[in-house]
């Protein structure tokens, strides 16, 4: 499994059966754009969406329509994407399913979820996180969330190779809570996401790195465009 971070919460996962994008926020994402990402370069088999906010829904529909990828999302968000012309597979929290490209399970996330349409916000159901198993390795993308105790259950039920955890604060966990989340989840490796994109999310990842290591969890900080191989 190869994991490439494109800034914010946008992650590209590649395995033996193709590529999966999670929250493909490209257009308007200064970190992804600076790293050279363009929506038209991506040809995934699937796109996983954690919630409907514009900085997560991003370019998902356009990429799906161009590539033929299936969007996997909580039911209400999936229906919105279908109405916009994408092929979708609706799921919901607690549900799991094997696909040709990998296995997914939706997990809780404490956040909101709504898509902007003009001057109104359209409800898009509950937000979620994802467990994604590819090539025998398990990735956990927490989505946008605060800290919650049931992260311990997620890690206990599904041993995690790499956990992608938001550290930006204000809208999600900050570095201290994210480090405690790492303690509960017990992944082999943690990667900070959802920080540094906008002024309100400015964070130095170093405190998260140190706090997580004190909890016994190794951290890898990825610059936008960089990748790691999960072996």
C-alpha positions in Angstrom: 0.0 0.0 0.0 1.3 3.4 -1.0 -0.1 6.5 0.8 0.4 9.9 -0.8 -0.6 13.1 1.1 -1.8 16.0 -1.0 -2.4 18.5 1.8 -5.5 19.1 4.0 -7.3 15.8 4.2 -6.7 14.7 0.6 -5.0 11.3 0.5 -4.3 9.0 -2.5 -4.0 5.3 -1.7 -2.5 3.0 -4.3 -2.4 -0.8 -4.1 -2.4 -3.8 -6.4 -6.0 -3.3 -7.6 -5.8 0.4 -8.3 -6.0 3.8 -6.7 -8.5 5.2 -4.1 -8.8 8.9 -3.4 -10.0 10.1 0.0 -11.5 13.7 0.2 -10.0 14.9 -3.1 -9.9 18.6 -2.4 -7.6 19.9 -5.2 -9.1 23.1 -6.7 -8.7 25.8 -4.1 -6.4 23.7 -1.9 -3.2 25.8 -1.8 -1.1 22.9 -0.6 -2.2 20.5 -3.3 -1.8 23.1 -6.0 1.6 24.1 -4.9 2.6 20.4 -4.9 1.5 20.2 -8.6 -1.8 18.4 -8.2 -4.4 19.0 -10.8 -7.9 17.3 -10.8 -7.5 15.9 -14.4 -4.4 13.9 -13.4 -6.3 11.5 -11.2 -7.8 8.3 -12.5 -9.0 6.4 -9.4 -11.2 3.3 -9.2 -13.0 4.8 -6.1 -13.3 8.0 -4.1 -14.2 7.9 -0.4 -15.8 11.0 1.1 -16.0 11.6 4.8 -18.5 14.5 4.7 -20.0 17.2 2.5 -18.0 20.3 3.3 -16.4 21.8 0.3 -12.9 21.3 1.5 -13.6 17.5 1.5 -16.1 17.0 -1.3 -13.8 19.1 -3.3 -13.4 17.8 -6.9 -14.9 14.4 -6.2 -17.8 14.6 -8.6 -15.8 16.0 -11.5 -13.0 13.3 -11.0 -15.6 10.5 -10.7 -17.4 11.6 -13.9 -14.2 11.9 -15.9 -12.6 8.7 -14.6 -15.6 6.4 -14.1 -14.7 6.0 -10.4 -17.4 5.1 -7.9 -17.9 7.5 -5.0 -18.4 5.8 -1.6 -20.0 8.0 1.0 -22.6 8.2 3.7 -26.1 7.7 2.1 -27.2 11.4 2.1 -23.9 12.6 0.6 -23.9 9.8 -1.9 -27.4 10.8 -3.1 -26.1 14.4 -3.6 -23.2 13.1 -5.7 -25.5 10.9 -7.7 -27.8 13.9 -8.4 -24.7 15.7 -9.7 -24.0 12.9 -12.1 -21.5 10.6 -10.4 -21.7 6.9 -9.9 -22.1 6.1 -6.2 -22.2 3.4 -3.6 -24.0 4.6 -0.5 -23.0 3.3 2.9 -23.3 4.4 6.5 -21.6 4.3 9.9 -20.8 0.8 11.1 -21.3 -0.7 7.7 -18.5 -2.5 5.9 -18.1 -3.9 2.4 -15.5 -5.7 0.2 -14.9 -4.2 -3.2 -12.6 -5.3 -6.0 -10.1 -2.6 -5.0 -10.3 -3.0 -1.2 -12.4 -3.4 1.9 -13.9 -0.4 3.7 -15.8 0.3 6.9 -17.3 3.6 8.0 -16.5 4.8 11.5 -18.0 7.6 13.5 -16.7 11.2 13.3 -17.7 14.1 15.5 -18.2 16.9 13.1 -20.9 18.4 10.8 -21.7 17.7 7.1 -23.3 20.0 4.6 -22.7 21.0 1.0 -23.0 24.6 -0.1 -25.3 25.3 -3.1 -25.3 29.0 -3.8 -26.3 30.8 -0.6 -27.7 27.7 1.2 -26.3 24.6 2.8 -27.7 21.2 1.9 -27.7 18.6 4.6 -25.5 15.6 3.7 -26.0 13.3 6.6 -23.5 12.3 9.3 -19.8 12.7 8.8 -17.6 9.6 9.0 -14.1 8.2 9.1 -12.9 5.2 7.1 -11.1 2.0 7.7 -9.6 1.0 4.3 -7.8 -2.4 3.8 -5.6 -2.7 0.7 -3.0 -5.4 0.0 -3.5 -6.8 3.5 -2.7 -3.4 5.2 -5.2 -1.3 7.1 -5.4 2.5 6.9 -7.6 4.6 9.2 -8.7 8.1 7.9 -10.4 9.8 10.8 -12.1 12.4 8.7 -12.8 15.7 10.4 -13.4 14.9 14.1 -12.9 15.7 17.7 -11.5 13.2 20.1 -13.8 10.4 21.2 -13.3 7.4 23.5 -14.6 4.8 21.0 -11.4 5.3 19.0 -10.1 2.7 21.4 -12.7 0.2 20.1 -11.8 1.0 16.5 -8.1 0.2 17.2 -9.0 -2.9 19.2 -11.4 -4.3 16.6 -9.2 -3.5 13.6 -5.4 -3.3 14.1 -4.3 -0.2 12.2 -1.1 0.1 10.2 -1.3 3.8 9.5 -3.7 6.4 11.0 -4.4 9.7 9.4 -5.4 12.2 12.1 -6.4 15.8 11.9 -4.4 18.2 14.1 -5.5 21.6 12.8 -7.7 22.5 15.8 -10.6 25.0 15.6 -12.7 22.6 13.4 -11.2 19.3 14.6 -8.8 17.9 17.1 -5.7 19.9 17.9 -2.3 18.3 18.4 -2.8 17.3 22.0 -6.1 15.6 21.4 -4.8 14.0 18.2 -1.9 12.5 20.2 -4.3 11.1 22.7 -6.3 9.7 19.8 -3.2 7.9 18.6 -2.8 6.4 22.1 -6.4 5.0 21.8 -6.0 3.7 18.3 -2.5 2.2 18.7 -1.5 2.4 15.0 1.9 1.3 13.8 2.3 4.7 12.4 0.4 8.0 12.5 0.4 10.8 10.0 -1.0 14.3 10.8 -3.5 15.8 8.3 -5.9 18.8 8.1 -3.5 21.5 9.1 -1.6 24.4 7.5 -4.1 24.8 4.7 -5.6 28.1 5.8 -4.7 30.7 8.5 -7.1 29.3 11.0 -5.5 25.9 10.7 -1.9 27.0 11.1 -0.1 24.4 13.2 3.4 23.2 13.8 3.2 19.4 13.7 6.2 19.0 16.0 4.2 19.0 19.3 1.9 16.3 17.9 5.0 14.2 16.9 6.5 14.5 20.3 3.2 13.9 22.2 2.3 10.9 20.1 5.8 9.4 20.5 5.4 9.8 24.3 2.2 7.7 23.9 4.3 5.0 22.1 3.2 5.9 18.5 5.6 6.7 15.8 4.7 9.6 13.5 5.6 10.4 9.9 5.1 14.0 8.8 4.4 14.1 5.0 4.8 17.2 3.0 2.2 17.7 0.3 2.9 15.5 -2.6 5.1 13.1 -0.6 4.3 9.4 0.0 5.1 6.5 2.2 5.1 2.8 1.5 3.2 0.7 4.1 4.9 -2.7 4.2 
